[in-house]
Amino acid sequence: MAIAVHTSEPRFLFFWNHKVASRSLLDALGASFPALRVYPQPSFRPPAQDEDWPRFLLVRDPWARTASCFRNKCRDATEALERNGGLEPCQRHLLRELGAWPCRPRTGARRLAELDFAEFVDLLPGVRDGNSHFRLQIDVLQDASPITSRVPWTGRAMRTLLRLGRTHYLTPRLLKTGPTASADRAALAEGRKQSVRWLRLEDLPEVWEEVEHTLGRTIPLPWHARTAGGDDWQALYDTTLRERVAELYRPDLEMFGYGPSN
């Protein structure tokens, strides 16, 4: 759940999530703003008087994003292993939840590729908060507010490290935390307080003009993958699976206005 920061004119913050055309987004911003810097967590960015800087967030239909995670991290796991040379952290996370980790990379990739979509959805409650590919998209907004000095920066960074430690897949189960209704409500309430202009991936390229207008320049979008294109992901769902994913990602649905027709 990273953040891209541009500290010279035009100053801005761009929050982003995995499986939301993030690589294309970063490439587009980096090509237009060579001084852009990326930090792995919003709370890790350097303190700055950034309260007046424009803030943007690109989001995606949670049902489509979940289907994309399944296809990329499970169904295509064997091909991805050959391409990447190893398993990704989010894949090891899934294998741990399956009780199949540690294992050889090829064995793990084969095990993930054997999962059907319903089995993948079964794993999501145990992995949702432990990896940025599965997390709520509004989680990135927990630290969207300004950080003006070193003392609150340190406290915020330590809180983030603690949160990551308590959800990460290597954490012993007795110490791990999982999704709770109260935590989800708190994340939604925090997200609604932030002055961040969020853009839905499904509304691109039209809404991208808002970013270009605000920042005062044309920013081409060189899409590496047509992440929002096509409706074939809907074939993975039946009514039960759709509701299960909706329940798990309810805060994102409410925050960003997604519904059955989106």
C-alpha positions in Angstrom: 0.0 0.0 0.0 2.5 2.6 -1.3 2.5 6.3 -1.9 4.2 8.3 -4.7 5.4 11.8 -3.6 6.4 14.8 -5.7 8.0 17.5 -3.6 8.7 20.1 -6.3 6.1 21.9 -8.3 3.5 20.7 -8.9 3.6 19.1 -5.4 1.2 16.1 -4.9 0.6 12.8 -3.3 -0.6 9.7 -5.2 -1.8 6.8 -3.1 -2.0 3.4 -4.9 -2.9 -0.2 -4.3 -1.8 -3.5 -5.9 -4.0 -4.9 -8.7 -5.3 -1.4 -9.6 -3.0 -0.8 -12.7 -0.4 0.3 -10.2 2.6 -0.4 -12.5 1.2 1.6 -15.4 0.2 4.4 -13.0 3.7 4.6 -11.5 5.3 4.5 -15.0 3.1 7.3 -16.2 3.8 9.5 -13.2 7.5 8.7 -13.2 7.8 9.6 -16.9 6.1 13.0 -16.4 7.8 13.7 -13.0 11.4 12.3 -12.9 11.8 13.6 -9.3 8.9 11.4 -8.1 9.7 9.2 -5.0 7.8 6.1 -3.9 7.5 4.9 -0.3 6.2 1.5 0.7 3.8 2.9 3.2 2.2 6.4 3.4 3.4 6.7 7.0 7.0 6.3 5.9 7.1 9.4 3.7 9.3 12.2 5.0 7.6 14.9 7.2 6.5 17.8 5.1 4.0 20.7 5.2 1.8 18.8 2.6 -1.7 19.6 3.9 -2.4 21.7 0.8 -0.9 19.3 -1.7 -3.4 17.6 -4.1 -4.0 13.9 -3.0 -5.2 11.2 -5.4 -6.1 7.6 -5.1 -6.9 5.1 -7.9 -9.4 2.4 -6.9 -11.0 -0.6 -8.5 -14.2 -2.6 -8.3 -13.5 -5.0 -5.4 -15.1 -8.0 -7.2 -13.0 -7.4 -10.2 -9.9 -6.9 -8.1 -10.4 -10.1 -6.2 -10.9 -12.0 -9.5 -7.7 -10.5 -10.8 -5.8 -11.6 -7.7 -7.1 -15.1 -8.1 -6.1 -15.3 -11.8 -2.7 -13.7 -11.4 -1.6 -15.3 -8.1 -3.3 -18.7 -8.3 -4.5 -19.8 -11.7 -1.4 -18.5 -13.5 1.0 -19.4 -10.6 3.1 -21.8 -12.6 3.7 -19.4 -15.4 4.4 -16.6 -12.9 7.0 -18.8 -11.2 8.9 -19.2 -14.4 8.7 -15.5 -15.1 9.6 -14.2 -11.6 12.0 -17.0 -10.5 10.3 -17.5 -7.2 7.0 -17.3 -5.3 5.7 -13.9 -4.3 5.1 -13.0 -0.7 1.3 -12.9 -1.3 1.5 -16.5 -2.7 3.5 -17.7 0.3 0.8 -16.1 2.4 -1.9 -18.1 0.7 0.1 -21.3 1.0 0.6 -20.7 4.7 -3.2 -20.3 5.1 -3.6 -23.6 3.2 -1.2 -25.3 5.6 1.1 -26.0 2.7 4.0 -23.7 3.5 7.0 -24.2 3.6 7.3 -26.1 0.4 9.3 -26.1 -2.8 8.4 -23.2 -5.1 7.3 -25.4 -7.9 5.1 -27.5 -5.5 3.6 -24.3 -4.1 2.9 -22.9 -7.5 1.2 -26.1 -8.6 -0.9 -26.2 -5.4 -2.1 -22.6 -6.0 -2.9 -23.4 -9.6 -5.1 -26.3 -8.5 -7.3 -23.9 -6.4 -10.7 -23.0 -7.8 -12.1 -19.5 -7.2 -14.4 -20.6 -4.4 -11.4 -22.2 -2.5 -9.5 -18.9 -3.0 -12.3 -16.9 -1.5 -12.3 -19.3 1.4 -8.7 -18.3 2.1 -9.3 -14.5 1.9 -10.5 -13.9 5.5 -7.2 -15.3 6.8 -5.0 -13.4 4.4 -6.9 -10.1 3.7 -5.1 -8.0 6.2 -1.6 -9.5 5.7 -0.7 -8.5 2.2 -1.3 -5.4 0.1 -2.7 -7.5 -2.8 -5.6 -8.6 -0.6 -6.0 -5.6 1.8 -8.9 -3.1 1.8 -8.2 -0.3 -0.6 -9.1 2.3 2.0 -6.3 1.0 4.2 -4.0 3.2 2.3 -5.9 6.3 3.5 -5.2 5.6 7.2 -2.1 7.8 7.0 -3.2 10.2 4.3 -3.2 13.2 6.7 -0.2 15.6 6.9 2.9 14.7 8.8 4.5 17.9 9.9 7.3 16.9 12.3 9.6 14.1 13.3 7.9 13.1 16.5 4.4 12.3 15.1 6.2 10.7 12.0 8.0 8.3 14.3 4.8 7.4 16.1 2.9 6.8 12.9 5.7 4.7 11.4 5.9 2.6 14.5 2.1 2.0 14.5 2.3 0.9 10.9 5.2 -1.5 11.6 3.2 -3.0 14.5 0.1 -3.3 12.3 2.1 -5.1 9.6 3.8 -7.3 12.1 0.4 -8.4 13.6 -1.1 -9.3 10.2 1.9 -10.6 8.2 1.9 -14.2 7.2 5.0 -15.1 9.2 3.4 -13.9 12.5 2.5 -16.8 14.8 -1.3 -17.5 14.6 -1.8 -16.7 18.3 -0.4 -13.1 17.7 -2.0 -12.5 14.4 -5.1 -10.3 13.9 -7.8 -10.9 11.3 -10.6 -8.8 9.9 -13.1 -7.5 12.4 -16.2 -5.4 11.9 -15.0 -2.8 14.3 -11.7 -2.4 12.6 -13.4 -2.1 9.2 -15.8 0.6 10.5 -12.8 2.5 11.9 -10.9 2.3 8.6 -14.0 3.5 6.7 -14.5 6.4 9.1 -10.9 7.4 8.8 -11.0 7.2 5.0 -14.1 9.5 4.9 -12.2 12.1 6.9 -9.4 12.4 4.3 -9.3 15.0 1.6 -8.3 12.6 -1.2 -9.7 12.7 -4.7 -10.3 9.1 -5.6 -10.7 7.9 -9.2 -12.3 4.7 -10.3 -10.3 2.6 -12.7 -13.4 1.8 -14.6 -13.9 5.5 -15.3 -10.5 6.0 -17.0 -9.4 7.6 -19.2 -12.1 10.3 -18.9 -11.5 11.1 -15.2 -7.8 11.2 -15.7 -8.3 14.7 -17.1 -9.0 15.8 -13.5 -5.5 14.8 -12.5 -4.0 16.5 -15.5 -6.0 19.7 -14.9 -5.0 19.8 -11.3 -1.3 19.2 -11.9 -1.2 21.5 -15.0 0.2 19.1 -17.6 -0.7 16.2 -19.8 0.2 12.8 -18.3 0.0 9.9 -20.8 -1.2 6.6 -19.4 0.9 3.8 -21.0 -1.2 0.9 -19.9 0.8 -2.3 -19.5 -2.4 -4.4 -18.8 -6.0 -3.5 -19.5 -6.9 -4.1 -15.9 -10.4 -2.8 -16.1 -11.3 -4.1 -19.5 -13.8 -6.8 -20.2 -16.5 -8.5 -18.2 -15.1 -12.0 -18.2 -14.2 -11.9 -14.5 -17.9 -11.9 -13.7 -18.1 -15.5 -14.9 -16.2 -16.6 -11.8 -19.0 -15.5 -9.5 -22.3 -17.0 -8.4 -24.6 -15.2 -6.0 -23.0 -16.7 -2.9 -19.4 -15.9 -3.9 -20.4 -12.4 -4.8 -21.9 -11.8 -1.4 -19.0 -13.3 0.4 -16.5 -11.0 -1.4 -18.9 -8.1 -0.8 -19.0 -8.8 3.0 -15.2 -9.0 3.1 -14.7 -5.7 1.2 -17.8 -3.9 2.3 -15.8 -0.7 3.4 -14.4 -0.3 -0.1 -17.8 -0.8 -1.7 -19.3 1.8 0.6 -16.4 4.3 0.3 -16.1 4.2 -3.5 -19.8 3.7 -4.4 -19.5 0.3 -6.0 -22.6 -1.9 -6.3 -24.1 -4.8 -8.3 -24.4 -2.8 -11.5 -20.8 -1.4 -11.4 
